[in-house]
Amino acid sequence: MPDLFEKEIDWTPPADFEEGLNKLQNIVDALESGNLKLEEGIQIFKEATHLAKWCSEQLKEAENNIKVLIAEEGSFKLEEFEVEETED
């Protein structure tokens, strides 16, 4: 019997964040449906882990690129956008 966890998937990053998020949602829906065979479920779960990591990296990159326009003494200046970390 082959080891289901050793089989690699052929994964290609999505074209953009929205496509990645949509694919991730479709995978969640498929897994929640309970209609997949075990091997199919494992394979799309692997794809979901790649997508989740990729989407997270895209969000971090976006956070790093966001600037805040601050009004200061009659003019404006750009500052880095700081995200407050929350403890879950």
N, C-alpha and C positions, 0 to 999 in steps of 0.2 A: 504494500500500500504506500503510495507516494506521500511525502510530508507536505501537507497543504500550505504550511507556513513558509516553506523554502522556495516555492514557485514565485519567481519574480514577475512583476507586471511591466508592461510597456506603457510608460507614463509620459505624456507630453503636457507641458504647462499650458493652461488656457490662454486665449488671446488677451483677455483683460480680467480685472477683478470681478466684475459682474458675472461674466461667464463662469469663472471659478466658483463663485458663491452659488450660482444656479445649479452647477453640477453637484456641488456638495449637498445642496438641499435635495436634489433628486436621489442621491445615494442614501441620505437619511430616510427619505420616504420609502425607498425600496427595502432597506434593512428593517424598518418598522413594520412593513407590510407582512413580514413573516412568510412570504411566498418564494423565497430564494432557496436553492439547494445550498448545502454547507459550503462547498467549494466556491460557488458564485458569491456568497456572502463574504467569505474571507477575501476574495479577490477585490471586490468593490470596497471593502473596508480598508484594504491596503491603499487603494486609490484615494479614498477619503482622507487618509493620514497625509498623503502627499499634498492633496488639495488644501487641507487645513493649514499645513505648514506654509505652503506657497501664499495663501491668502493672508496669513499672519505677517509674513515678510513684506507683502505689498502694503499692508496697513502701517507697519513700522516705517517703511520708506516714505509713505505719504505724510506721516507725522513729522518726519525729519525735514520735509520740504515745505511744510506750512509755515508761513510767516504771519505775524500779527501787525496790523497797521495801528500805530499808537499816535493819538493826537497829543502833542506836547508843545506848549508855549507858542501857539499860532502856526506850527508846522506839523509835519508828520514824520514818523520814523518807523522802520521795520525792525521788529524783534522776533527772536525765535519763539515758536509756540511751545509752551511747556505743558506736558500732560501730567496731571497729578496722578501718581500711582495709588491705587486703592488696594487694600488688603481684603481678600475674599475669605 
